[in-house]
Amino acid sequence: MDIEFESIEHIRNFQEEKLRTQIAYLAEHSPFYQRMFERNHISPDTIRTIDDLRKLPFTEKADLQKYNKDFLCVPKEDIIDYITTSGTLGDPVVFGCTESDLERLAYNEHKSFACAGLKKGDILQLMTTIDKRFMAGLAYWMGIRRMGASIIRVGNGIPELQWDTIQRLHPTAIMCVPSFILRLIEYAEQNNIDYRHSSIRKIIGIGEGLRDQNFRLNLLGQRIHDKWPEVELYATYSSTEMSATFSECEHACGGHVHPELIIVEIIGEDDQPVPDGQIGEVVITTLGVQGMPLLRFKTGDMAAKVVAPCACGRNSYRLTPLVGRKHNMIKLKGTTIYPPAINDVLDNTSFVANYVVVVRPSDAGTDEVVVRISIRDNAILPDEAVKQLKDHFRSRLRVAPIVEILPFDVIQRINFPAQSRKPVKFIDER
């Protein structure tokens, strides 16, 4: 039986057995963690339960950057695929995957797609890259193969090609960054494509949230739903470092953890666990990773843990939609906000063609937020656009940032710099 449907006590005991195996593996094979145990005078044998993890220091992104090679636990000849992160610390961090790690990725995505209701016979149109050293696209492809469903590797962007593929091959589901769905809808409306009666029945979103902390559709999710109510929307959360995915089921009340793959702690400002249901930083310990396992890795993502059993029958805990990145928290005019809240307003404003959000220090030493947008052709006069957008921000966030209007192509070059795998919508100059 799938471990997610077992009792909470059984799941915890199962995870702790996996944890002991992983700790022993790190103590034997990881130069970084061998050094960590020694420097902190910790015997690996004493880490036997999830609560025992609190005895250990955290692994930071800076550790991965500075000591990257020391995280490798196998000979280089055992690495069959090299992956890099997006380089949020400057140079990208390299991850090496063994055959076992790739099988684990396929298993993870198989379970996540099944959680979202996909099955053999479905056809998934993949609107994300599978090249450029990117883990996600490769993992999705392997997961669909393992499931026995079909996949169409179209890649990101190009609405015309996406719709040509949909009309030719009739996929039942698409996977992409949710805000791109609005571009697909806009293209369909401009070219008389009856998208509401297409073959698409599910949209699986990556990289952007579709719901708020109460699991209601956020502004972006609601806008997609209003335009395309026939499709079911599913959100996922993942990262290269965790090599696992949290996927919503049909009840859409958080991303389900796969207990055999990862342990999650939610940590407060004091680096101590917060009560279930309270927002904190997501800290992960990977289970079953062979090439570069991680122990108490601080992701920088802010979310809460939901422990109540789900109506789908899974008893494993879930994560709420991300509030934002810990280090991207903004204090604007005394109000704490995260970039996704700003994006949500912009994504739901019809006259905004594209945008970038810049945070910089003000002369007073506080945060200053500048939203740079371009306006859709003849949609609205610039002065009125600024006024309406500031009103939207005050209504949703209680405060309004500075709004600047720039040409579409100027912002487009900022959004899609050379060699970037993800659109750049937030720039932190603090």
N, C-alpha and C positions, 0 to 999 in steps of 0.2 A: 504493500500500500504506500502511496505517496506520503512522505513524512509530513507534509504540510497539513494533512487531514488527521494526523494523530493528535493525542491530547497535548496540552501545553507542557505538562510535566515530562511526557515522553520526548517532545521536541527539545526541551532544555537538556535532558540527559544525553540525547543523541548529539547535540551540538557540543557538549562538554567532552564527550568521548573524541569527537573530531578535533576539538581544540587541543587536547593532550597529544594527539598524534602530530598535529601541526607544530606544536611547541618543540617536540622532540626532533622533528625534521629540521627546524630552524637552528636548534642548538648544535646539530651535527653538520649542517651544510651551509649556513648563511654567515659569511664573514662579518656583516654588519651587526646581526643580532647576537652572534657570539661575543662580539666586543661590547654590546649593550648589556648582556647578562653579566659579563665580567666586571665592567666599570661600576655597575650598580649593585654588585655583590648579591645577585639574585640567582638562586638555583632553579633551572628550568623545571625540575621535578616538583617545585612548589606551586606551579601554575596549573591547577587542576580543574578549576571551575570558572565560569564566566565572571563571577565576582572577584576572582583572583587576578583578573586582568588589571584591576586598579593598582596593583603593586608595580606595574610596569610603566616606564615613561612612554610618551607618545612618539610616533614616527611622524615627522613633518615633511611637507613638500620640499623644504630646503635640504633635508637629508637625502631625498631621492636625487636632487640636483647635484649635490656636492659629492655623494658617495655612491653614485649610480651603479658602478661595477661591483661594489661590495654587497649588493642585494642579490646578485646572481647566485643561485644554489646548485647549478649544474655546469658541467663542462660546456664550452662554447659549441662544440660539435653536436651537442644535444639540442641546440636551439634551431628550430626549423622556420620560425617566422619572427621578424623584428617589427615592432610597433612603437610609435612615439605618441606622446601626449601632444596637446596643442600648443605647448610652450608658454603657459601663463606666467612662468617664472623667468622667461627669457629664452634660453635654449631649451628645446624640447627634451623631455625625459624619455630614455629608451627603455622598453620592456622587451625581454626575450621570451618567447613562448615555445614550450616543448610540444611534442605530439599530444601528450596527456593534457596540456593546458588548452590546446585547440579543441580537443574532445570535450573538455569541461565547458568551454565557451559555447559549443554547439548544444550541449545538454542544457545550459542555462537559457539560451534563446528558445530552444524547443519548449521548455516549460513556460517561458514568458509568453510565447505566442499562443500556447494552449490556454493559458490563463485569460488571454484576450479573446478566446473562443475560436481561434483558427484551428483547422484540422486538415487532414489529407483531402485533397480535392479543391482546396482554396488556391487561389493564385494571388501572390503578393507582388505588387509593383513597388520596387525599392527606389526611393528618390533620395538616396544619399550615396556618397562615394564609397567605392570598395577599394580604392587605391590610395595613394598619398600617405602610406604607412598608418592608415586609419583602422583601429580595431573594430569599430561599430559595424561598418558595412560588411566586413568579413564575417563577423559573428552572426549577423542576421542571415546571411547567405547560408552559413553552415547550419544554423538552427532550422531554417525552412527545409533544407535537405534532410536533416535528421527526422523531421516531422513527416516527411513524405509528401509535403505540399509542393507547389510550384512557385518559382520566383522569376521576376523580370527585372534585370539589373539596368535600369535606365540612367541612374545617377541623378545628381541634383540639378535644379533649375530647368530652364527651357520649357515653359508651359505648352508650347506647340507640340513638342516631341512627346510630352507626357500625355496629352490628349490623343494624339495619333496612336500611341501605344494602347491607351484605354479602349479606344474605338476598334482597334485591330484585334487585341488579344483578350479583352474582357476580364481584367483582373477583378477579384472580389474584395480586395483590400489594398490600401496604399500605406506606405510608411515614409514619413517626412517630418521636417520641422513644421509645426502647426501653422505658423504665420504664412508659409508658402501656400497653404490651402486657399487663402484669400486671393492670392495671385492666380491660382488655377480657376477659381470661380469667376474672377474678373475676366480672364481670357475667354472662358466659356461663354459668358454673357455677351462679350463683344463680338464673338464669332458664331453666335446662334447655336451653341452646343447645349443639348438638353441634358445637363449634368445631373439633374435630380432624378432622371430615369436611366442613368448609366448602370454599369455592372457593379459599381463600388457600393459595398455595404458596411465596411469598417475603415476607419482611419486610425492608425497607430502613430501617435505623436512622439517625437524625440527632441530633446534639447530645450523645449519650452513647456511651461505648464499650461494646463487646460482648466484647472479648478483652483478654488481658493481653499483656505484651511478648514472650511466647513463642508468641503467636497461639492460645493455648487460650482457650476461653470463660471469661470472668470470672464472678463469682458471679451477676450479673444475667443474662448471656447463658445460663449453665447453667440457671438457674431457668426462663427462657423455654423453652429446649430441652426440659427435663424435662417441662414441662407441655404443650408443643406440638411434639413431635419431627417431625411431618410437614412443617413449614415449614423453608425454608432461610433462614439469618440472614446479612445483609450489613450491614456498618458503613461509614459515610462520614465524611469530615472536610472541612470547608469553612469559609469566613468571607467576609463581605462584602468585606473589603479585598482578598482574593486573587482573587475572582471565578473561582474554579476549585474543583474537587472531587476529592478522593482517595477512590476507591471500591474496595472489595474485589471480587475476582473469585471464582469458585467454589472456588478453593483457599484462600481466607481467610488469606493470609499477608502482609497489609499493604495499604494504600491505594495504588493505582497513580497515578502522576503522568501528566498529559497534557503531553508535552514541548513542544508547540506553544503552550501557554498560560501556562506558569509555570516559573521556575527556583527551586530550593530550595537553601538553604545551611543547615547545622546548626552552630550557633555555641556555643562553650563560655563559661565565666565570664570568660575573658580576651578575649572577642570574636573569637577565632580559630576557624577550622573545626575540628571534632572528627573523629576517624577514623570511617569508615563503620561503622555498628552501635552507635555510642556515643550516648547521650542528650544532647541539647543543645536550644537554642532554635531554633525554626523561623523562618527568615528568607526572605522571598519577594521575587522580582522578577517583576512581571506582564509578559506578552508579548501584544502585540496589543490592549491596552486603549487606547481613543481618548480617552475623557472625562477620567478621572483615574487615569493609570498610576502605579504605585509602584515604587520602586527600593530594594532592600535594606531592606524593611520588616520590623521586628521584630514578630512576631505575639504573643510572650509565651507561646506553646504549646511544650511540651516533648515531643520525640519523637526517634526515631533514623531514619537512612536505611538501607534495605536495598537492596543493589546486585546481589545474585545474581539471575540470570534466573528468572522465575516459570514454574511448570509449565504455565501457560496459553499460553506462547509470547511474552509481552510481555517486552521487554528493558529497558524504562524502569524507573528505580528506584522504590521504594515507601517509604512512611512507616509506621512501627510505630504501633499505637494510642497516643494521647496519654497521657503520664504525668500531666499536669496543666498548670496555668498557672504560669509562672515566679514571678510575684509572689504566688501563692497558696501557695507552699511553707510547710509548717508544721514547726516543730521542737518536738515534743511529748516531754518527758521524755528528751531526747537522741536521739530517733528522728526522722528526716526522713520526712514523709509528705505526700501531696497529697490534696486533697478527693475526687477520684474513688475513692481507696482506701477512704475513710470511707463514701462513698455506696454502694459495692459491698456493704459489710457490711449497711448499713441496708436496701438494696433486696432483700437475700436473707434478711431476718428477717421471718418470716410475720406476727408480731403487730404489726409497725410499720405503722400506717395512713398516716401522712405524717410529714415531718420537716424540720428546718432545722438546718444546722451553723453555729455562730457561733465565730469565732476572735477572741480579744481578748488584750491584754497582761495578764499577771499582776502581782501586787505585787512579784514578784522580777525582773520585766523579761523573763520568758520568755513563750512562747506558751501560752495556755490555750484548750482546745477544749471547747465546750459543745454537746452534741447534744440538741436538743429534739424530742421525739417525741410522737405521740398513739398510743394503743393501740386496736386493733380491738375492737369491742364484745365484752366477756366473754371475750376471748382468753386473758388472763393477769392475775394480780394485779400491781399496779404495782411492788411491791418485787421480785418475782420477775423482772419484765421488765427492771428496771435491772440485776439480777445477771446474768441470761442475756446481755443485750446487752454488758455489760462483758467477760464471758467470751469472747463472739464477737470483740470487738475485740482482746483480748489474744492470742487464737489466730491471728488474721489479721495484726495489725499490731504485736504485742508490747507495745503500750501501750493504755490505755483512757482515753477522755475522760470529762468530767463528763456525766452523763445526767439530763435533766429531762423530766418528763411534763406535757404541757399538753393542753387540749381540742382536738379535731380542727379546729373552725372557727377557733380562734386561729392555728394553724399554717397553715391554708388561706389565711387573709388575708395571711400573710407570704409564702407561696409564690406567690400570684397578686395582687400589688398592682395598682392601677388603671393602665391603659395599658401594662402590661408585656406583652411578646410571648413571653417565656420564663419558665418557673417559676423562682423564686428559692429555691435550696436551700443556698446558701452566702453567709454575710455575714462580711466581714472588717472588724473594728473596730480593727485595729492602726494 
